[in-house]
Amino acid sequence: MSKYEVLITEQAREDLRELIEQFINVRKNESLTERLLADLNKVQDDLTLRPFSYALVNDEKLVTAGIRKLWIENYVFFFIASEKEKTVSLMRILLAQRSWADLL
C-alpha cells in the first residue's frame, strides 16, 4: 500500500500552537493537551495510509476543492489529499462550534 506524505500548512501549525496554548495556559489542562497530541499522531499515521477514508466537507464550494475533515474531541481537522502527488495537506484545525466555512 502506498503511503502519503502529510504536510502541515503554516496556518494549521498556528492553529495547533493556539490550541496547545489554550489548554496549557488558559485551561491549565496539560493531560488533555497530551491526549490531543497523541490522538493527532494516530491520525497522522492513519492519513499516511488512507486519507480518502475521511468524509468530504458538507459545503458545495469546499467539496469542489476536495477538502475533507476529521474530528478529534471538539476539533475539526481540514485537509486535502492528492492521489497524484501522494500528499495530504492539513489546512486548518478549528473548534467544531466555529463557523468554519469562511475560514478555509
C-alpha positions in Angstrom: 0.0 0.0 0.0 1.3 3.4 -1.0 2.0 5.9 1.8 1.0 9.6 1.6 3.3 12.4 2.9 1.4 14.6 5.5 2.2 18.3 5.0 1.1 20.8 7.6 0.4 24.3 6.4 1.6 27.3 8.4 -2.0 28.2 9.2 -2.6 24.7 10.6 0.6 25.0 12.7 -0.6 28.3 14.1 -4.0 26.7 14.9 -2.2 23.9 16.7 0.0 26.4 18.7 -3.1 28.3 19.7 -4.9 25.2 20.8 -2.0 23.9 22.9 -1.5 27.4 24.4 -5.2 27.5 25.3 -5.1 24.1 27.1 -1.9 24.7 28.9 -2.1 28.4 29.8 -5.8 29.1 30.0 -7.4 25.8 30.9 -4.4 24.6 32.8 -5.0 21.1 31.4 -1.8 19.5 30.4 -3.2 16.0 30.3 -5.8 16.9 27.8 -3.1 18.5 25.6 -1.0 15.4 25.8 -4.0 13.3 24.8 -4.9 15.6 21.9 -1.3 15.4 20.6 -1.3 11.6 21.0 -4.6 11.4 19.0 -3.1 13.7 16.4 -0.1 11.4 16.0 -2.5 8.4 15.5 -4.5 10.4 12.9 -1.3 11.5 11.1 -0.3 7.8 10.9 -3.8 6.9 9.5 -3.6 9.7 7.0 -0.4 8.4 5.6 -2.2 5.1 4.7 -5.8 6.0 3.9 -6.7 9.7 3.6 -9.6 9.1 1.3 -11.5 7.2 4.1 -12.5 10.5 5.7 -15.5 12.4 4.5 -15.6 15.5 2.3 -17.0 18.6 4.0 -20.7 19.4 3.6 -20.1 22.7 1.7 -20.5 22.7 -2.1 -17.7 25.2 -2.7 -15.3 23.4 -0.4 -16.2 20.0 -1.8 -15.0 21.1 -5.3 -11.7 21.9 -3.7 -11.5 18.4 -2.3 -11.4 19.5 1.4 -12.0 16.6 3.8 -12.5 16.6 7.6 -11.8 14.5 10.6 -12.7 15.0 14.2 -10.7 14.8 17.4 -12.5 15.8 20.6 -14.3 19.1 19.8 -11.9 20.0 16.9 -12.2 19.6 13.2 -9.1 19.0 11.1 -9.4 20.0 7.5 -7.2 18.6 4.8 -6.8 18.0 1.1 -5.5 14.7 -0.2 -3.8 14.3 -3.6 -3.7 10.8 -5.1 -1.4 12.1 -7.9 1.2 13.6 -5.6 0.7 11.1 -2.7 0.3 14.0 -0.2 -2.1 15.1 2.5 -2.1 18.8 3.3 -3.5 19.7 6.7 -5.1 23.1 6.1 -6.8 24.1 9.4 -7.6 22.9 12.9 -10.7 24.6 14.2 -13.1 24.3 17.1 -16.2 22.5 15.9 -18.6 25.2 17.0 -16.9 27.9 14.9 -18.3 29.0 11.6 -15.5 27.3 9.7 -16.6 27.6 6.1 -15.4 31.2 5.8 -12.1 30.3 7.4 -11.0 27.8 4.8 
